[in-house]
Amino acid sequence: MENRTARLTILLDPQKKKIFEDICASQDLTASQVVRKLMRQYIIDNASERELPDWLRGTATTGKSGVNDG
């Protein structure tokens, strides 16, 4: 299972952040949930030959379309 104790700080344009948060809220998701989904999918799509833990490989769909928070 995932351990959600690490923190990632990013800097972004305030307008882009507001739009992102509004869209997340309209889908009843937090920004953190969406970022975690995007990160999992990015890892799966770009891991190449890296060995991924079963819990990570099983939480997202393959391909660039859509992701699943597991």
KOLGU-4560 file (N, C-alpha, C; in nm, 3 decimals, padded with zeros to 5 digits):
<recs>
<n_xx: 00.083 n_yy: -00.119 n_zz: 00.000 ca_xx: 00.000 ca_yy: 00.000 ca_zz: 00.000 c_xx: 00.087 c_yy: 00.125 c_zz: 00.000 mol: A seq: 1 type: MET>
<n_xx: 00.033 n_yy: 00.233 n_zz: -00.048 ca_xx: 00.109 ca_yy: 00.357 ca_zz: -00.054 c_xx: 00.127 c_yy: 00.418 c_zz: 00.083 mol: A seq: 2 type: GLU>
<n_xx: 00.242 n_yy: 00.482 n_zz: 00.102 ca_xx: 00.270 ca_yy: 00.555 ca_zz: 00.224 c_xx: 00.262 c_yy: 00.703 c_zz: 00.190 mol: A seq: 3 type: ASN>
<n_xx: 00.164 n_yy: 00.773 n_zz: 00.243 ca_xx: 00.140 ca_yy: 00.912 ca_zz: 00.204 c_xx: 00.197 c_yy: 01.011 c_zz: 00.306 mol: A seq: 4 type: ARG>
<n_xx: 00.326 n_yy: 00.996 n_zz: 00.335 ca_xx: 00.388 ca_yy: 01.087 ca_zz: 00.432 c_xx: 00.487 c_yy: 01.182 c_zz: 00.368 mol: A seq: 5 type: THR>
<n_xx: 00.527 n_yy: 01.161 n_zz: 00.245 ca_xx: 00.621 ca_yy: 01.248 ca_zz: 00.177 c_xx: 00.549 c_yy: 01.370 c_zz: 00.122 mol: A seq: 6 type: ALA>
<n_xx: 00.619 n_yy: 01.481 n_zz: 00.118 ca_xx: 00.562 ca_yy: 01.605 ca_zz: 00.068 c_xx: 00.638 c_yy: 01.650 c_zz: -00.055 mol: A seq: 7 type: ARG>
<n_xx: 00.566 n_yy: 01.699 n_zz: -00.154 ca_xx: 00.623 ca_yy: 01.753 ca_zz: -00.277 c_xx: 00.571 c_yy: 01.895 c_zz: -00.291 mol: A seq: 8 type: LEU>
<n_xx: 00.661 n_yy: 01.990 n_zz: -00.298 ca_xx: 00.622 ca_yy: 02.130 ca_zz: -00.313 c_xx: 00.652 c_yy: 02.174 c_zz: -00.456 mol: A seq: 9 type: THR>
<n_xx: 00.552 n_yy: 02.233 n_zz: -00.521 ca_xx: 00.571 ca_yy: 02.283 ca_zz: -00.657 c_xx: 00.527 c_yy: 02.430 c_zz: -00.663 mol: A seq: 10 type: ILE>
<n_xx: 00.586 n_yy: 02.501 n_zz: -00.753 ca_xx: 00.548 ca_yy: 02.640 ca_zz: -00.777 c_xx: 00.478 c_yy: 02.647 c_zz: -00.911 mol: A seq: 11 type: LEU>
<n_xx: 00.365 n_yy: 02.715 n_zz: -00.915 ca_xx: 00.292 ca_yy: 02.729 ca_zz: -01.039 c_xx: 00.217 c_yy: 02.860 c_zz: -01.043 mol: A seq: 12 type: LEU>
<n_xx: 00.171 n_yy: 02.893 n_zz: -01.159 ca_xx: 00.097 ca_yy: 03.016 ca_zz: -01.182 c_xx: -00.032 c_yy: 03.014 c_zz: -01.100 mol: A seq: 13 type: ASP>
<n_xx: -00.061 n_yy: 03.120 n_zz: -01.025 ca_xx: -00.183 ca_yy: 03.123 ca_zz: -00.942 c_xx: -00.312 c_yy: 03.102 c_zz: -01.021 mol: A seq: 14 type: PRO>
<n_xx: -00.320 n_yy: 03.156 n_zz: -01.141 ca_xx: -00.441 ca_yy: 03.137 ca_zz: -01.222 c_xx: -00.459 c_yy: 02.991 c_zz: -01.262 mol: A seq: 15 type: GLN>
<n_xx: -00.348 n_yy: 02.927 n_zz: -01.300 ca_xx: -00.353 ca_yy: 02.786 ca_zz: -01.337 c_xx: -00.393 c_yy: 02.701 c_zz: -01.216 mol: A seq: 16 type: LYS>
<n_xx: -00.342 n_yy: 02.736 n_zz: -01.099 ca_xx: -00.376 ca_yy: 02.663 ca_zz: -00.976 c_xx: -00.525 c_yy: 02.676 c_zz: -00.947 mol: A seq: 17 type: LYS>
<n_xx: -00.579 n_yy: 02.793 n_zz: -00.961 ca_xx: -00.721 ca_yy: 02.817 ca_zz: -00.934 c_xx: -00.809 c_yy: 02.736 c_zz: -01.030 mol: A seq: 18 type: LYS>
<n_xx: -00.776 n_yy: 02.738 n_zz: -01.157 ca_xx: -00.853 ca_yy: 02.661 ca_zz: -01.256 c_xx: -00.844 c_yy: 02.512 c_zz: -01.223 mol: A seq: 19 type: ILE>
<n_xx: -00.724 n_yy: 02.465 n_zz: -01.192 ca_xx: -00.704 ca_yy: 02.324 ca_zz: -01.158 c_xx: -00.789 c_yy: 02.286 c_zz: -01.036 mol: A seq: 20 type: PHE>
<n_xx: -00.783 n_yy: 02.366 n_zz: -00.931 ca_xx: -00.860 ca_yy: 02.337 ca_zz: -00.810 c_xx: -01.010 c_yy: 02.341 c_zz: -00.836 mol: A seq: 21 type: GLU>
<n_xx: -01.055 n_yy: 02.435 n_zz: -00.918 ca_xx: -01.198 ca_yy: 02.443 ca_zz: -00.953 c_xx: -01.244 c_yy: 02.317 c_zz: -01.027 mol: A seq: 22 type: ASP>
<n_xx: -01.162 n_yy: 02.271 n_zz: -01.121 ca_xx: -01.197 ca_yy: 02.150 ca_zz: -01.196 c_xx: -01.197 c_yy: 02.029 c_zz: -01.103 mol: A seq: 23 type: ILE>
<n_xx: -01.098 n_yy: 02.019 n_zz: -01.018 ca_xx: -01.093 ca_yy: 01.908 ca_zz: -00.922 c_xx: -01.219 c_yy: 01.908 c_zz: -00.835 mol: A seq: 24 type: CYS>
<n_xx: -01.254 n_yy: 02.024 n_zz: -00.782 ca_xx: -01.372 ca_yy: 02.034 ca_zz: -00.696 c_xx: -01.499 c_yy: 01.996 c_zz: -00.770 mol: A seq: 25 type: ALA>
<n_xx: -01.508 n_yy: 02.034 n_zz: -00.897 ca_xx: -01.628 ca_yy: 02.002 ca_zz: -00.975 c_xx: -01.642 c_yy: 01.851 c_zz: -00.996 mol: A seq: 26 type: SER>
<n_xx: -01.531 n_yy: 01.778 n_zz: -00.981 ca_xx: -01.533 ca_yy: 01.632 ca_zz: -00.994 c_xx: -01.527 c_yy: 01.564 c_zz: -00.858 mol: A seq: 27 type: GLN>
<n_xx: -01.548 n_yy: 01.643 n_zz: -00.752 ca_xx: -01.547 ca_yy: 01.594 ca_zz: -00.615 c_xx: -01.415 c_yy: 01.524 c_zz: -00.580 mol: A seq: 28 type: ASP>
<n_xx: -01.304 n_yy: 01.584 n_zz: -00.627 ca_xx: -01.170 ca_yy: 01.534 ca_zz: -00.599 c_xx: -01.087 c_yy: 01.646 c_zz: -00.541 mol: A seq: 29 type: LEU>
<n_xx: -00.987 n_yy: 01.610 n_zz: -00.461 ca_xx: -00.892 ca_yy: 01.710 ca_zz: -00.414 c_xx: -00.779 c_yy: 01.722 c_zz: -00.516 mol: A seq: 30 type: THR>
<n_xx: -00.709 n_yy: 01.833 n_zz: -00.511 ca_xx: -00.594 ca_yy: 01.850 ca_zz: -00.600 c_xx: -00.491 c_yy: 01.741 c_zz: -00.573 mol: A seq: 31 type: ALA>
<n_xx: -00.471 n_yy: 01.704 n_zz: -00.447 ca_xx: -00.375 ca_yy: 01.600 ca_zz: -00.412 c_xx: -00.413 c_yy: 01.465 c_zz: -00.473 mol: A seq: 32 type: SER>
<n_xx: -00.541 n_yy: 01.431 n_zz: -00.472 ca_xx: -00.584 ca_yy: 01.306 ca_zz: -00.533 c_xx: -00.551 c_yy: 01.302 c_zz: -00.681 mol: A seq: 33 type: GLN>
<n_xx: -00.577 n_yy: 01.412 n_zz: -00.749 ca_xx: -00.551 ca_yy: 01.418 ca_zz: -00.893 c_xx: -00.402 c_yy: 01.412 c_zz: -00.922 mol: A seq: 34 type: VAL>
<n_xx: -00.322 n_yy: 01.484 n_zz: -00.844 ca_xx: -00.177 ca_yy: 01.482 ca_zz: -00.865 c_xx: -00.122 c_yy: 01.342 c_zz: -00.841 mol: A seq: 35 type: VAL>
<n_xx: -00.170 n_yy: 01.272 n_zz: -00.738 ca_xx: -00.126 ca_yy: 01.135 ca_zz: -00.713 c_xx: -00.161 c_yy: 01.044 c_zz: -00.831 mol: A seq: 36 type: ARG>
<n_xx: -00.282 n_yy: 01.060 n_zz: -00.885 ca_xx: -00.323 ca_yy: 00.981 ca_zz: -01.001 c_xx: -00.230 c_yy: 01.008 c_zz: -01.119 mol: A seq: 37 type: LYS>
<n_xx: -00.205 n_yy: 01.135 n_zz: -01.145 ca_xx: -00.118 ca_yy: 01.172 ca_zz: -01.257 c_xx: 00.022 c_yy: 01.116 c_zz: -01.239 mol: A seq: 38 type: LEU>
<n_xx: 00.074 n_yy: 01.124 n_zz: -01.116 ca_xx: 00.208 ca_yy: 01.073 ca_zz: -01.090 c_xx: 00.216 c_yy: 00.922 c_zz: -01.109 mol: A seq: 39 type: MET>
<n_xx: 00.117 n_yy: 00.850 n_zz: -01.058 ca_xx: 00.117 ca_yy: 00.704 ca_zz: -01.076 c_xx: 00.114 c_yy: 00.669 c_zz: -01.223 mol: A seq: 40 type: ARG>
<n_xx: 00.028 n_yy: 00.735 n_zz: -01.298 ca_xx: 00.018 ca_yy: 00.705 ca_zz: -01.441 c_xx: 00.147 c_yy: 00.739 c_zz: -01.513 mol: A seq: 41 type: GLN>
<n_xx: 00.208 n_yy: 00.852 n_zz: -01.479 ca_xx: 00.335 ca_yy: 00.892 ca_zz: -01.541 c_xx: 00.443 c_yy: 00.788 c_zz: -01.513 mol: A seq: 42 type: TYR>
<n_xx: 00.450 n_yy: 00.741 n_zz: -01.389 ca_xx: 00.549 ca_yy: 00.639 ca_zz: -01.354 c_xx: 00.526 c_yy: 00.513 c_zz: -01.437 mol: A seq: 43 type: ILE>
<n_xx: 00.403 n_yy: 00.467 n_zz: -01.443 ca_xx: 00.371 ca_yy: 00.346 ca_zz: -01.519 c_xx: 00.403 c_yy: 00.363 c_zz: -01.666 mol: A seq: 44 type: ILE>
<n_xx: 00.368 n_yy: 00.477 n_zz: -01.722 ca_xx: 00.392 ca_yy: 00.502 ca_zz: -01.864 c_xx: 00.540 c_yy: 00.516 c_zz: -01.899 mol: A seq: 45 type: ASP>
<n_xx: 00.622 n_yy: 00.557 n_zz: -01.802 ca_xx: 00.761 ca_yy: 00.590 ca_zz: -01.833 c_xx: 00.864 c_yy: 00.509 c_zz: -01.756 mol: A seq: 46 type: ASN>
<n_xx: 00.824 n_yy: 00.405 n_zz: -01.687 ca_xx: 00.916 ca_yy: 00.328 ca_zz: -01.605 c_xx: 01.012 c_yy: 00.242 c_zz: -01.686 mol: A seq: 47 type: ALA>
<n_xx: 00.983 n_yy: 00.220 n_zz: -01.812 ca_xx: 01.066 ca_yy: 00.135 ca_zz: -01.900 c_xx: 01.090 c_yy: 00.000 c_zz: -01.835 mol: A seq: 48 type: SER>
<n_xx: 01.215 n_yy: -00.031 n_zz: -01.807 ca_xx: 01.251 ca_yy: -00.163 ca_zz: -01.752 c_xx: 01.255 c_yy: -00.165 c_zz: -01.600 mol: A seq: 49 type: GLU>
<n_xx: 01.222 n_yy: -00.053 n_zz: -01.535 ca_xx: 01.225 ca_yy: -00.052 ca_zz: -01.388 c_xx: 01.126 c_yy: -00.151 c_zz: -01.330 mol: A seq: 50 type: ARG>
<n_xx: 01.166 n_yy: -00.211 n_zz: -01.221 ca_xx: 01.077 ca_yy: -00.301 ca_zz: -01.148 c_xx: 00.984 c_yy: -00.215 c_zz: -01.063 mol: A seq: 51 type: GLU>
<n_xx: 00.853 n_yy: -00.233 n_zz: -01.085 ca_xx: 00.754 ca_yy: -00.158 ca_zz: -01.008 c_xx: 00.685 c_yy: -00.252 c_zz: -00.911 mol: A seq: 52 type: LEU>
<n_xx: 00.655 n_yy: -00.202 n_zz: -00.791 ca_xx: 00.583 ca_yy: -00.287 ca_zz: -00.695 c_xx: 00.444 c_yy: -00.320 c_zz: -00.747 mol: A seq: 53 type: PRO>
<n_xx: 00.392 n_yy: -00.435 n_zz: -00.707 ca_xx: 00.260 ca_yy: -00.478 ca_zz: -00.753 c_xx: 00.153 c_yy: -00.376 c_zz: -00.720 mol: A seq: 54 type: ASP>
<n_xx: 00.160 n_yy: -00.315 n_zz: -00.601 ca_xx: 00.055 ca_yy: -00.220 ca_zz: -00.563 c_xx: 00.054 c_yy: -00.098 c_zz: -00.653 mol: A seq: 55 type: TRP>
<n_xx: 00.167 n_yy: -00.063 n_zz: -00.711 ca_xx: 00.171 ca_yy: 00.052 ca_zz: -00.801 c_xx: 00.119 c_yy: 00.013 c_zz: -00.939 mol: A seq: 56 type: LEU>
<n_xx: 00.161 n_yy: -00.100 n_zz: -00.990 ca_xx: 00.117 ca_yy: -00.143 ca_zz: -01.121 c_xx: -00.032 c_yy: -00.170 c_zz: -01.125 mol: A seq: 57 type: ARG>
<n_xx: -00.091 n_yy: -00.206 n_zz: -01.014 ca_xx: -00.232 ca_yy: -00.240 ca_zz: -01.011 c_xx: -00.324 c_yy: -00.123 c_zz: -00.987 mol: A seq: 58 type: GLY>
<n_xx: -00.270 n_yy: 00.001 n_zz: -00.968 ca_xx: -00.355 ca_yy: 00.114 ca_zz: -00.932 c_xx: -00.388 c_yy: 00.208 c_zz: -01.045 mol: A seq: 59 type: THR>
<n_xx: -00.328 n_yy: 00.188 n_zz: -01.160 ca_xx: -00.356 ca_yy: 00.281 ca_zz: -01.271 c_xx: -00.372 c_yy: 00.202 c_zz: -01.399 mol: A seq: 60 type: ALA>
<n_xx: -00.445 n_yy: 00.260 n_zz: -01.491 ca_xx: -00.463 ca_yy: 00.196 ca_zz: -01.620 c_xx: -00.341 c_yy: 00.222 c_zz: -01.706 mol: A seq: 61 type: THR>
<n_xx: -00.319 n_yy: 00.140 n_zz: -01.805 ca_xx: -00.209 ca_yy: 00.164 ca_zz: -01.896 c_xx: -00.255 c_yy: 00.257 c_zz: -02.007 mol: A seq: 62 type: THR>
<n_xx: -00.162 n_yy: 00.326 n_zz: -02.065 ca_xx: -00.195 ca_yy: 00.421 ca_zz: -02.171 c_xx: -00.210 c_yy: 00.562 c_zz: -02.116 mol: A seq: 63 type: GLY>
<n_xx: -00.220 n_yy: 00.657 n_zz: -02.206 ca_xx: -00.224 ca_yy: 00.797 ca_zz: -02.168 c_xx: -00.364 c_yy: 00.845 c_zz: -02.131 mol: A seq: 64 type: LYS>
<n_xx: -00.467 n_yy: 00.765 n_zz: -02.155 ca_xx: -00.602 ca_yy: 00.812 ca_zz: -02.129 c_xx: -00.652 c_yy: 00.765 c_zz: -01.994 mol: A seq: 65 type: SER>
<n_xx: -00.695 n_yy: 00.856 n_zz: -01.913 ca_xx: -00.761 ca_yy: 00.822 ca_zz: -01.788 c_xx: -00.671 c_yy: 00.752 c_zz: -01.687 mol: A seq: 66 type: GLY>
<n_xx: -00.698 n_yy: 00.777 n_zz: -01.562 ca_xx: -00.628 ca_yy: 00.713 ca_zz: -01.454 c_xx: -00.727 c_yy: 00.675 c_zz: -01.345 mol: A seq: 67 type: VAL>
<n_xx: -00.684 n_yy: 00.587 n_zz: -01.260 ca_xx: -00.770 ca_yy: 00.537 ca_zz: -01.154 c_xx: -00.698 c_yy: 00.554 c_zz: -01.022 mol: A seq: 68 type: ASN>
<n_xx: -00.762 n_yy: 00.613 n_zz: -00.921 ca_xx: -00.698 ca_yy: 00.638 ca_zz: -00.793 c_xx: -00.687 c_yy: 00.512 c_zz: -00.707 mol: A seq: 69 type: ASP>
<n_xx: -00.737 n_yy: 00.400 n_zz: -00.754 ca_xx: -00.718 ca_yy: 00.274 ca_zz: -00.688 c_xx: -00.805 c_yy: 00.244 c_zz: -00.578 mol: A seq: 70 type: GLY>
</recs>
